[in-house]
Amino acid sequence: MNILQKWLIDNFDWQAIGLALLIIIVTIIVTKGLVSPVFSQIEKRIPQKFSIWRDILKAFERPAKIALLFAGLNWGLHVAHAPRIILHYANDINKSVLIFSVGYGIYSLMASLADLLRHFGAKVHIEVDSIVMPFLKRTLQFIVMALTVTMILSDWGINVNGVFAGLGLAGLAVSMAAQDPIKNLLGGIIIITEKPFQIGDNIESPSVAGIAEDITFRSTLIRTLDGALVIVPNATLSNEPITNWSRVVTRKIGLTFYLSLDTPTKDIIAASEDTMEKLAQNDHFVEDSAAASISQVLPEGYEFDVSVMLKMSSDTNFANERADVNMTVMRVLANHEIQLAVTTQPIVKS
């Protein structure tokens, strides 16, 4: 407070104060109203083939506003002939904000890394792994964030080595209590290196089944067939057998029905032939793969097994195809007036 009082008494200048306020006001106006339009106009003039420059502009638009605002405030303080100690800290803060803004821009640019690498990979005919990309993006973002913080601390004269040494000891203690997160991280690395599935693949494990949407340091996000989003720890998923249905060329659909023991043999034979004929007419199934027969006779009824091989593609909905087979068999049984055993229901084998 004594410094401010001395400055007000000895160095107070209305003209300098007015000019400083004008600089600050103009800076705020430019930051709020001109930066975005200027960036937008520059972006429109960039050819489509140079899309990376568009991403750079988008990533650095907000950091540019922050850096410009603090630069204007710092300039205003210098014009107002603020006390030396205030100018000293203002300069340090301005440098820290500049470092932060650059780091923030690079951090934001990492979000476009996947598209950039895919575009580059397509040009040089290299396939870019869809699972590696999100993991690599988060890793690089963490590195950028750590370097930014380190540079800011160093600029303020803080002993970074001492901080890291302290963090190392603290990290040892934390790691003892955070074994699960470490297991999940290692599990994520295993999934990435072994590549049992890609983002968008239809997978199934003992704990979950659905579409793989994303993988993070801690978990994998699976969208189930009923639309629910399940978060599975990487440690769990990496230790389980995983069936990747998206990499399967054909998949068996198998259904079992229990028919009434009163059903005549000739009706069962006719229903079997009719079922195979109906399934053979569906182009979604492998030719000559349909089968329908009595597998065994049980006290509760005849065990009527129906199976067919489904052609798999990225657009195939296995649940819908299985339901279609189920309805086809039910219609055939109804046409032949065959009754299901009263105490049982269809059992899905696959």
N, C-alpha and C positions, 0 to 999 in steps of 0.2 A: 504494500500500500504506500509506503514511503517513496518508492521509486516512481509510482504514478503521480503522487502529489508533487514531487520534484519536477517531473516532466511537464505537468500542467502549469507549474509556476514559471519554469525557465524556458521551455521550448514550445509552448502552446501556440499554434498558428492556425487561425481560422481558414485561411486559404488552403493550407496543406490538408487540414481536416476535411474541408469541402471536396477537394480533388480526390482524396482517398475514398470518401463515401461515394463519389461519382464512379470511381473505378470499380468499387465493390458492387454497386447497383448494376452497372453495365455488364460486369462479369456474370452476375446472377441472371440477367436478361438473356445474355448470349448462351449461357449454359442451359437455361430452361427452354428457350425458344428457337435457337439457331442451330445448335449442334446436330440435333436429330434431322432437320430438313437438309442440312448440308451433307450429312452422311447418306441420307436417302437419295439425294441427287447424284452423288458420286457412285453409289451402288447401281443406279439405273444406267449409268454410262459404261459400266464394266461389261464387256462381252460375256456371253454365256460360257464360253470355253475357259474363262478365267474365274470360275466360281469360287476358287479358294480365296480370292481377294474379297469377294462378297462376305464370306465367312469371317475373314479377318476384320472387316468393317463392323459387322454385327457384334463380334466378340469385344471389340475395343470401343464401341460407342459409349457405353455407360462408364467405363474407366476413364475415358477422355473427359467426360463431364465432371467427374470427381476431381481429376488432376487440374482441369481448367479452373474450377471453383476455388480450390485451395491456392492455386497460383495467383489468382486475382486478389484473394484475401491477403496473401503474403505481400503482394505488390502494394496494396493499399496501406498496409502497416509501414512499409518503407517510405512511401510518399508522405505519410503523416508524421514521419520522423519519430516513430515510437521508441521507447527506451531500448538501449542496446541489448539488455538481457531478454526482452520480449522478442526483438528481432532475431536474436540467436536461436531461441527456441522455435520461432516461426519458420526459420530456414530449415532447422532439423525436421520439424513436422512436415514441411513442404517436400523435403527429400524423401521422407518415409512414405508420404502419400503417393509420390511419383513411383516409388518402388512398388508399393501396393497396387497401384493402377496397372502397371505393366504386368505384374504377376496375376492380377485379376483378369486381365485381357487374355493372357496365355492360358489361364485356367479355363476360361469360358471357351476358348478356341478348341480345347481338347474334346469338347462335346461334338465337334464336327470332324474329329479325327477318323471315325469309322467310315464316314462317307468319302473322305479324302483318300484313305488307304484303299477302299474298294474301287474308287475311280482309277487310282494309280495301278492297282493290281489288275484291273481289266485291260489297261493299256499294255502291260507287260506280260499278260496272260498268266497271272499268278492268282490263285484262289485265296481270298482273305477269309480266315475263319470267323464265323459270326459270333462264336463264344469268346474268342480271344479279344475281340474288339472292346466290348464293355469292360472286361477285366483290365486290359491295357490302358483304356481311357482313365479308369479310376486310379490305377497305379501312377500314371503320369500326372494326374491332377494332384495326388497326394505329394508327389515329388516337387511339383511347382509350388504348392502351398508351403511345404517345409523350407524350400530354398528362399521363398519370399520372406517368411518369418525370420529365417536366419540372417538375411541381408539387413532387415530392419533392425534387429537386435544388435548386429555388428555396427550399424551406423550410429546407434545410440551409445556405443562403447561398452555394451554388455559382453562379458566373456562367454562366448558361445560354447567353447570347449568345456567350461565348467557346467554350463547348462546341460550339455549333452551327457557329461559324466553323471550328473545328478539324475538325468532321465534314464541313463543306463541302469543305475542302481534301482531306481523306482520301477523300471521296466522289468527287472529281474523279479522283484517282489510281485508285480502285477501279473507276470507270466505264470507264476505259481498258482495264482488264484483265477487265472483266465485261460485254463487249458482248453476249454470247449471252443472259444473263439479261435485259438491257434489251430485246433483240429479242423475247424470249419475252413480256415484259410488254406491249410494244407490239402483238405478235401477239394476245395475249389481248384487248386493247382493241378491235382490229379485229374479232375474232370477235364480241365483245359488241355493238358498234355496227352491224355489217352483218347480224348474226343469220342466218348461213347454216343454223343448226340450233338446236334447243332441247335441254335435258336430256331424255333418253329417246328422242330421234330415232335412227333407223337410218341411219347415214351411211357413205359410202365415199369414199376418196381414194386416190391412188397408193400411199400408205404404209400405210394401215390401213383396215379395214372393221369395223363393229360398232355397238353402242349407246353413245351419248354419256352417260356417267354423271356427270361433274363437270368443272368448269373452274377452275383455280387461276391464281395470278399467273404461274406458270412453264409449266404444261402442261395438256393436256386428257386425261381418263381415258376410254378406250374399252374396252368389254367386247365382245370378238370373239364370233363365232358358236360357237366351241368352248369358250367360258367363260373364256378368258384375259383378264387386265386389262393393256391396253397403255397406256403413258404416252407421249403424243406431245407434243413441245415445241410451244408455240403458234406460234413462228416458222415451224416446218415446216408446220403445218396451215394457217396463214393464207396461205401462199404457194402452196398446192396447190388444184387444182380439187376441189370437194366436191360429191358427189351426195347429196342428201337423199332417201332412199327413203321416208321417212315423209310427205313432202309430195307424193308421186306418187299419182295416182288409179288409174292402171293401169300395169302393168309387163310387158314382153314376156318370155316364156320361150321360148328357142330352142335346139333340140337338133339335132345332125347325126349320122346313122348311115350307115355304109358297108355296103351290101348286096352280097352275092355277085353276080358277073356272070352266074351261071347261073340267077338268079331270073327266071321268066317275067314278061312285061309285065302279063298279066292279074292275076297275084298281087300285083304292086306296086300296081296300080290299086285292087284290092280292099282291100289293107292301108291304102292312103291314105284311102279312104272310111270304112273301119272306124275308123281312128284319129281322124278328124275327128268321127265320130258319138260315139265314147266321150268325147272331150274336151267336146263340146257338152252332154253330160249332167251335167257338173260345174258347179254353181252358182257356184263360185269364179271362173270364167272369163267374160269378156265374150262376150255372145251373138254367134254367127257370126264369131268372131275366129280360130277354129282353122284351120290350114292344114297340109297334108302332101303333099309332092310330091318328085319327083326333080329336083334343080337342075342336075346335070351328070353326065356319065359319065366316070370316070377309070380308069386302068389297074388300080387296086386295087379298084374296085367302083363301084356306083351311089351317088351322094351323095343320101341321103334326108333332107330337111329337114322338121322339125316345129316349128311355132310356134303360140303362143296368148297372148292378152292376159289377164293375171291382175288381178283386182280387188284393189286394195290398201286395207288398213285397219290400225289400230293392232294388231290381233290376228293379222295375216297373217304366216306364217312362210314366206318365199320359198324357203328351202332345201328345206323339206318339200314344198312345192307343186311345185317343179322335180323332186324325186325321184319324186313321184306321176306326173308326166307321163312321166318316163323309164320307170317300171315299166309304165305303160299301153301305151306303144309296144312295149316288149319282149313283153308278153303278146299284143298284136295280131300281131306278127311270128311269135311261136311258134304262134299259132292257125293262121296261114296257111303254116306250115312254111317260113318265109323265113330263110335263114342270113345272119348277118353276115359281112363279109369277114374272113378269118382273121387278117390281119396288122394290123388296125386296131381301134380302140375308139371309143365315142361321144365326140364333142367338144362341149363346152358353148360356145355362142356368146354367151350373156348370163347 
